[in-house]
Amino acid sequence: MKQLILLIFCAALFGCAQKKTETITEHTQSSLTKLSYAEGFKVKYSDNIKLVEITHPYQGATSGYQYLLVPKNEPVPEHAADVKVVRIPLSSIVCTSTTHIPLLDYLDESDKLVGFPSTDYISSVKTRSLIDAGRVQELGVDKGLNLERLAMLKPDLVMGYTMSADYGQFKKIEELGIPVVMNAEYLEKHPLGRAEWIKFMALFFNKEKEADSVFQVIERKYMDTKALVEKETTRPTVVCGIVYGDTWFMPGGENNGSKILKDAGCQYLWGHDTSNGYLELSFESVYEKAHQADLWIGTGSYTTLKEIGAADHRYTKFAPFNNKHMYSSDARKGAKGGSEYLELGYLRADIILNDLVKIAHPELLPEYELYFHKRLE
């Protein structure tokens, strides 16, 4: 299942040229940001200053990034040359992935968003009202990025995202003097680890307590649903995703997408793979292993069996196609056609889990109705 998340602005953080009048000698872990599942970032505190580390900014990365979050009214302490400075709390932010939007919504910081690559992708009702009011500017994607418009916005931060060491517009954004911070949520191995990145966003607004409260609710609901299926001995086999070009994309066995299928009482056919990114497979290899799968979950933008069969007749040879056990995750669309699943779903792992349990073991949630998913007819 290829992750269709809009991304640009993949860069390291611009270092602010501030006078170094203090020295941080020690950072200590704070209970304000206690991480139970997320492995992709760490944070330590020294009084009001936070040292944030992105440990794995992209799949295969051999090093990470460090950011020093310093209150606006305090001097910047001495720090290593590769530690980049961000002034907090943020008054404005440009996001580059729809997955960042719910983090702002749930922290009640939506009004700080001032720019986004392509605003039609955003589904959030709260954020769409800001877009309609002209408060969120469309900036363009990748090489179409409107640097002049970005410069005029003067955001306190651009939250970036990358799947490789190629940072695209990195140097151009640096030249504008705009800080860029990496968000690597997609590499988390546990779905609750990905949801826990709300605590990452909270660091920039001094809303750690609020983020922890939100996450605790999501975690509790997720674990309650997981407990329902732990005694189930029947586990339907699952294949995910579709072909893009000549490649079939689906989650690696250590990816959060694989983990949530397991927690839903499914047997993901690539669950023993050891990668936590996304697999790139040939159609033939997928067919050989999965043509008799019980369920097919994640069909891209296809909404009917007829449509997916017309796109590639080879899909019709899979058992889930003939048994009508194919499920799209695009049941809900925003006002401009954006996918709510690809925006809200990764924060609300509890809702995705409910959907998957309803699909795999409907008797366990008899009153529940699918939220993000729908069966293809």
C-alpha positions in Angstrom: 0.0 0.0 0.0 1.9 3.0 -1.2 1.7 6.0 1.0 0.3 8.8 -1.0 1.3 11.7 1.2 2.1 15.1 -0.3 5.7 16.1 0.4 8.2 18.8 -0.5 10.6 21.0 1.4 12.8 18.2 2.5 15.7 19.9 4.3 17.8 20.3 7.4 17.0 23.2 9.7 18.4 26.7 9.0 20.6 27.8 11.8 19.7 31.2 13.2 22.7 33.5 13.7 22.2 34.4 17.3 24.8 35.6 19.9 25.8 32.7 22.1 25.5 34.0 25.6 24.8 30.8 27.6 26.0 27.3 27.4 23.8 24.2 27.9 25.8 21.8 30.0 23.2 19.1 30.6 19.8 18.0 29.3 17.5 15.8 31.2 14.5 13.7 30.0 11.3 15.3 31.1 8.0 13.7 31.9 6.4 16.4 29.8 7.3 14.3 26.7 7.3 10.7 27.7 7.4 8.4 24.6 6.0 4.9 24.8 6.0 3.9 21.1 7.7 6.5 18.9 11.3 5.7 18.1 12.0 8.4 15.5 12.5 11.3 17.8 13.9 12.1 21.2 13.6 15.2 23.4 15.6 16.4 26.4 15.0 19.5 28.5 17.2 22.1 30.2 14.9 24.6 31.9 12.8 26.1 29.1 15.1 24.9 26.3 14.5 21.6 24.4 17.0 19.5 22.5 15.1 17.5 19.9 16.7 14.8 17.9 15.3 13.1 14.7 17.0 9.8 14.8 16.0 8.3 11.5 14.8 11.1 9.0 14.4 8.6 6.1 14.7 4.9 5.4 18.4 3.9 5.4 19.6 7.1 7.0 22.9 6.7 8.9 22.6 9.9 10.9 19.9 12.2 12.1 19.3 15.9 12.9 19.2 17.9 16.1 17.2 21.0 16.8 17.5 23.4 19.7 14.1 24.9 20.6 14.7 28.2 22.5 12.0 30.5 23.8 11.8 33.8 21.8 12.7 35.9 24.8 15.7 34.0 25.9 19.3 34.1 24.6 20.5 31.2 22.4 23.0 29.0 24.4 26.2 27.7 22.9 25.6 24.6 20.8 27.3 22.4 18.3 27.5 23.6 14.7 25.2 20.9 13.4 22.5 21.7 16.0 19.9 24.0 14.4 17.9 26.6 16.3 14.2 27.2 16.3 12.5 30.0 18.3 9.3 28.9 20.1 6.4 29.0 20.5 5.7 29.3 16.8 3.4 32.0 15.6 3.2 30.6 12.1 4.1 27.4 10.3 4.1 25.9 6.8 3.3 22.2 6.7 4.1 19.9 3.7 2.1 16.7 4.5 -1.6 16.3 5.1 -0.7 14.2 8.1 0.6 17.3 9.9 -2.8 19.0 9.7 -4.6 16.9 12.4 -1.7 17.4 14.8 -2.4 21.2 14.6 -6.2 20.6 14.8 -6.0 18.4 18.0 -3.6 20.9 19.6 -5.9 23.8 18.8 -3.2 25.5 16.7 -4.8 25.3 13.3 -4.8 29.0 13.0 -1.0 29.0 12.9 -0.9 27.3 9.5 -0.1 29.9 6.8 1.0 27.9 3.8 0.7 24.4 2.2 1.9 23.0 -1.1 -1.5 22.2 -2.5 -4.5 23.1 -0.3 -7.0 21.0 -2.2 -5.5 17.9 -0.5 -6.5 19.2 2.9 -9.7 17.7 4.3 -9.9 19.1 7.8 -13.1 21.2 8.1 -11.3 23.6 10.5 -8.4 24.1 8.2 -10.6 24.4 5.1 -12.4 27.3 6.7 -9.0 29.0 7.1 -8.2 28.3 3.5 -11.5 29.7 2.3 -10.9 32.8 4.4 -7.6 33.3 2.5 -5.5 32.7 5.6 -3.6 29.6 4.2 -1.6 30.2 1.0 -1.1 27.6 -1.7 2.7 27.4 -2.3 3.1 24.9 -5.1 4.8 21.5 -5.2 8.5 20.6 -5.5 10.0 22.7 -8.4 6.8 24.6 -8.7 7.3 26.0 -5.2 6.6 29.7 -5.2 9.6 30.9 -3.2 8.6 34.5 -3.4 5.2 33.8 -1.8 7.0 31.7 0.8 9.4 34.5 1.6 6.5 37.0 1.9 4.8 34.7 4.5 7.9 34.6 6.6 6.8 31.5 8.6 8.6 30.7 11.8 9.0 27.1 10.6 8.5 24.8 7.6 7.8 21.2 8.7 9.4 19.0 6.1 9.4 15.4 5.1 11.7 13.2 3.0 12.1 9.7 1.9 15.7 10.0 0.9 18.8 12.2 1.4 17.8 14.3 -1.6 16.3 17.5 0.0 14.9 19.1 -3.1 14.3 22.7 -2.4 16.4 22.7 0.8 19.1 25.2 -0.2 16.6 27.7 -1.6 14.5 27.6 1.6 17.7 28.1 3.6 18.6 31.1 1.5 15.3 32.6 2.6 16.3 32.2 6.2 13.4 30.0 7.0 13.9 27.1 9.4 13.0 23.6 8.2 12.5 20.7 10.6 12.2 17.0 9.5 9.1 15.0 10.4 9.8 11.2 10.0 6.5 9.8 11.4 6.0 7.4 8.5 8.9 5.2 9.6 7.4 4.3 12.9 7.1 0.6 13.5 4.0 0.8 15.6 0.8 2.6 14.6 0.6 4.2 18.1 4.2 5.3 17.5 3.1 7.2 14.5 0.1 8.7 16.4 2.6 9.7 19.2 4.1 12.3 16.8 1.5 14.7 18.0 3.9 15.1 20.9 6.6 16.2 18.4 4.4 18.9 17.0 3.4 20.0 20.5 7.1 20.8 21.3 7.0 23.8 19.0 3.9 25.3 20.7 4.7 24.4 24.3 1.6 22.1 24.4 3.2 18.9 25.7 0.5 18.3 28.3 -2.3 18.8 25.8 -0.6 16.4 23.3 -0.2 13.8 26.1 -3.9 14.0 26.9 -4.9 13.5 23.3 -2.6 10.6 22.9 -3.8 8.8 26.0 -7.3 8.7 24.7 -6.2 7.3 21.3 -4.0 4.7 23.0 -6.8 3.6 25.4 -9.3 3.1 22.6 -6.7 1.3 20.5 -5.7 -1.1 23.2 -9.4 -1.8 24.1 -10.1 -2.9 20.5 -6.8 -4.9 20.3 -7.9 -6.9 23.4 -11.0 -8.0 21.6 -9.1 -10.0 19.0 -6.3 -11.5 21.1 -8.1 -14.8 21.6 -9.1 -15.2 18.0 -7.5 -18.2 16.4 -8.8 -17.6 12.9 -6.7 -14.9 11.2 -7.6 -14.1 7.6 -4.7 -13.6 5.1 -4.3 -10.1 3.7 -2.7 -8.5 0.7 -2.4 -4.7 0.4 -1.9 -2.0 -2.2 -1.9 -1.9 -6.0 0.5 -1.4 -8.8 1.9 2.1 -9.7 3.7 2.0 -13.0 5.4 -1.4 -12.9 5.8 -1.6 -9.1 3.5 -3.0 -6.4 3.9 -1.0 -3.2 3.0 -2.3 0.2 4.2 -2.0 3.8 7.3 -3.8 5.0 6.9 -6.3 7.8 8.1 -3.9 10.4 6.0 -1.0 9.1 3.2 0.4 11.3 0.8 -0.8 8.5 1.8 -4.4 9.1 1.6 -4.0 12.8 -1.9 -2.7 12.8 -3.1 -5.6 10.6 -1.6 -8.0 13.2 -3.3 -6.2 16.0 -6.6 -6.5 14.1 -6.3 -10.2 14.0 -5.1 -10.5 10.4 -2.2 -12.5 8.8 -0.4 -10.0 6.6 1.3 -12.1 4.0 4.5 -9.9 4.1 4.4 -9.7 7.9 7.7 -11.6 8.2 9.6 -9.0 6.2 12.2 -7.1 8.3 11.9 -3.6 6.7 9.9 -0.8 8.2 9.5 1.3 5.0 7.6 0.3 1.9 8.3 -2.7 -0.3 8.6 -2.4 -4.1 7.5 -5.7 -5.7 6.7 -7.1 -9.1 3.1 -8.0 -9.9 4.2 -11.6 -10.5 5.7 -12.0 -7.1 2.7 -10.6 -5.4 0.3 -12.8 -7.4 2.3 -15.9 -6.6 2.1 -15.3 -2.9 -1.3 -13.6 -2.5 -3.7 -14.6 -5.3 -5.6 -16.8 -2.8 -5.6 -14.2 0.0 -8.8 -13.8 2.1 -8.8 -10.0 2.1 -7.4 -7.2 -0.1 -7.1 -4.0 1.9 -6.0 -0.7 0.3 -6.9 -0.2 -3.4 -5.6 3.2 -4.0 -8.1 5.5 -5.7 -10.2 2.7 -7.2 -13.8 2.7 -5.8 -15.5 -0.2 -7.6 -14.6 -3.7 -8.7 -15.4 -2.7 -12.3 -13.0 0.2 -12.2 -10.1 -1.8 -10.8 -10.7 -4.7 -13.2 -10.7 -2.3 -16.1 -7.4 -0.7 -14.9 -5.6 -4.1 -15.0 -7.3 -7.3 -15.9 -4.8 -9.3 -13.9 -6.4 -8.0 -10.7 -9.5 -10.0 -11.5 -7.5 -13.3 -11.0 -7.2 -12.6 -7.3 -9.6 -14.4 -4.9 -10.6 -11.3 -3.0 -11.7 -9.7 -6.3 -13.9 -12.6 -7.1 -15.2 -13.0 -3.6 -15.8 -9.2 -3.2 -13.5 -9.0 -0.3 -11.7 -5.9 -1.5 -11.6 -2.7 0.7 -10.7 0.9 -0.2 -9.5 3.3 2.5 -11.0 6.3 0.7 -14.5 6.1 2.0 -14.3 9.7 3.3 -13.2 12.6 1.1 -12.7 16.3 2.0 -14.5 19.2 0.3 -11.9 19.2 -2.5 -11.4 15.5 -2.8 -8.6 15.0 -0.3 -8.4 11.7 1.5 -9.4 11.8 5.2 -7.6 8.5 5.7 -4.3 9.9 4.5 -4.8 13.0 6.7 -6.4 12.0 9.9 -6.0 8.2 9.9 -2.4 8.1 11.0 -3.2 10.1 14.2 -6.4 8.2 14.8 -4.9 4.7 14.7 -7.7 3.6 17.0 -10.3 4.3 14.3 -8.2 2.4 11.6 -7.9 -0.5 14.0 -11.7 -0.6 14.5 -12.2 -0.6 10.8 -9.8 -3.5 10.3 -11.3 -5.6 13.1 -14.8 -5.0 11.6 -13.5 -6.2 8.2 -11.6 -9.2 9.5 -13.8 -10.2 12.5 -17.2 -8.5 12.0 -18.8 -10.4 14.8 -16.5 -8.7 17.4 -17.9 -5.2 16.6 -21.5 -5.9 15.6 -22.7 -2.3 15.9 -19.7 -0.6 14.4 -19.8 0.9 11.0 -16.7 1.4 8.9 -15.3 4.9 9.0 -12.3 5.2 6.7 -12.8 1.9 4.7 -15.5 0.6 2.4 -16.0 -2.6 0.5 -15.7 -2.4 -3.3 -18.8 -3.5 -5.1 
